[in-house]
Amino acid sequence: MAHIEFKDANVEFPIYNANGRSLKKRLIQVATGGQLGSDDQGRVVVRALDSISFTIGNGERVGLLGHNGAGKSTMLRMLSGVYEPSSGYARIEGTIGSLIDISLGIDPEATGRENIFLRGGLLGMNRAEITSHVDDIIDFSELGDFIDMPLRTYSTGMHMRLGFAVSTIVRPEILLMDEWLSVGDEAFTLKAEARLTNLVKASSILVIASHSQELILRTCNRAMWLEHGKIRMDGAPAEVCSAYFTTPPVAVQALQTDQ
């Protein structure tokens, strides 16, 4: 059974040569959304996530809201295992599928067919598993004979169709997304929407970061509002969206306060 638990989790990034930078602390806080501080060695650090605690259980579809720099991408990367907490802990049980960057691992000099195996391997699939899906991927991506041509000969749309087709063959228990994917022309988009919807339904847990109120209300049964790396609000999507979308951005609030 899929389960996620964060307990007082912090993610900090050290800023080297900070003493030589002519940056004002207040300006950095407003611009990045992170919190400036120092670690036990006296180095300046940006705390991207600050004492985050929550649990996510089976069947939950969680929408992450927050202005740029609030910590949404950092949280998704920690959920996917790219980052580990600087302190506190994050426990994640269940297979993870990430649609954050569907072009990750793609080699422009390799053929489309070769890239299926490259991308599939990054998704944790072995060669036999990938081979069993190759025909489906080629058919879904509508690449035809181009599948054996180098990726550098592809248009942007063809590139995206291949990345999407490979990335959505997995059926993870925990699905991570940064916005709803939109790829290809109108006809392909309809097909992709149906496949993505089925992928979401098949997952035990969905965590999606988005700036779209309509998407959060349509897709999620829970929403978290992040601000300055902290959870400002966590609850029903309608309540969180109502509060978030009627509150001025942090930078605007700061300017209003200074006036």
PENORQUI-V286500 format. One line per field, one symbol per residue. phi: phi as a letter, one per 40 degrees, with the letter a starting at -180 (. if undefined). psi: psi as a letter, one per 30 degrees, with the letter a starting at -180 (. if undefined). Layout:
BEGIN
phi->???
psi->???
END
This chain:
BEGIN
phi->.cababbfcbbbbcbcfcccccbcdcccccccgcbcabccbgccbbccbbfcbabbbdgcbbccbicdgchcccccccccgcbbccagabbbbhcbbbbcbcbcgcbccccdcccccccccccgccccccdcbdcccccccgcfcccbbccccccdccdcccdccccbccbccbbbbbgccbbgccccdcccdcccccccccccbbbbcabcccccccbbbabbbcafgbccaaicdccccdcccbbcddccdcccccc
psi->kkkkkkjhkkkkjkjlhefgkikkeeeeeeefflkkakafggkklkjekjhkklkklkfkjkkklklkgfgeeeeeeeefgeklkelalkkkklkkkkgejfgkfkjfflleeefeeeeeefggkleeeeeffeeeeeeefhfbfffglkffflleeeeeeeeeeefgflilejkkkjlkkjkaaeeeeeeeeeeeeeeeeflekkjkklgjeeeeeeelgkkkjkkhgljekjakeeeeeeeefgklleeeeeeeef.
END
